[in-house]
């Protein structure tokens, strides 16, 4: 695959995952929606990583901060702090010791606020990709 095809693949899978986020949210599966929202951001950051690096194989990490530090796109501090917070959802979506706490905290209103921020950041990431 060419570099452009790799980037297109990450964008396509992120788009499919974004549809899943919407379905999960509408189905009141808020924790799962946040987990998939993290995946959307992760995949778009990996598309940026491919764009900005020689290799077409991004690091095998779920850590959004590691990814943002290895690309050229400059985000402001609030956006970086938001990515750091989004890292929590990939942990809390995977491990039982985290998941019990998150179910208690994230309901419709809190999830909707976070997903709106993901939507804004998603748009920013997409507009800066080929």
C-alpha positions, -999 to 999 in steps of 0.1 A, spaced: 0 0 0 11 36 -6 14 62 21 -19 77 9 -36 43 10 -25 38 46 -38 72 56 -71 65 38 -74 32 57 -70 49 91 -95 76 81 -120 51 68 -119 30 100 -121 61 121 -152 71 102 -168 37 108 -159 39 145 -175 74 146 -208 58 134 -205 33 162 -200 61 187 -233 76 176 -251 42 178 -237 35 212 -247 69 225 -282 66 211 -284 32 227 -274 46 261 -241 27 261 -222 57 273 -190 40 285 -187 21 252 -193 53 232 -164 70 251 -142 40 245 -149 41 207 -145 79 207 -110 73 220 -104 49 191 -116 75 166 -90 100 179 -63 73 180 -69 63 144 -69 99 131 -37 106 151 -21 74 135 -31 88 101 -12 120 110 17 99 122 19 82 89 17 115 71 45 131 92 69 101 94 88 80 70 73 47 81 37 36 73 35 17 105 25 39 135 35 29 170 14 2 186 1 24 214 -33 36 225 -17 66 243 -29 97 225 -3 119 241 25 97 227 10 100 192 5 137 193 41 142 204 53 124 173 34 144 147 37 179 133 2 191 141 3 217 169 -26 216 193 -32 241 220 -28 231 257 -66 226 263 -67 202 234 -37 183 247 -53 181 282 -84 168 266 -65 141 248 -49 131 281 -84 128 296 -95 107 266 -67 82 274 -87 73 305 -115 59 284 -93 34 267 -81 21 301 -115 22 317 -131 5 287 -106 -24 289 -101 -32 326 -126 -42 352 -111 -23 380 -117 9 360 -150 1 344 -171 0 376 -161 36 384 -168 50 350 -203 35 348 -211 56 379 -198 88 365 -206 90 328 -243 94 320 -259 110 290 -251 147 299 -215 141 307 -209 119 277 -226 143 254 -203 171 265 -172 149 259 -185 137 225 -190 173 214 -153 180 222 -143 148 203 -164 159 174 -145 193 173 -111 177 176 -121 150 150 -129 178 125 -96 195 132 -77 163 127 -95 155 95 -91 189 79 -53 186 84 -51 153 66 -49 147 28 
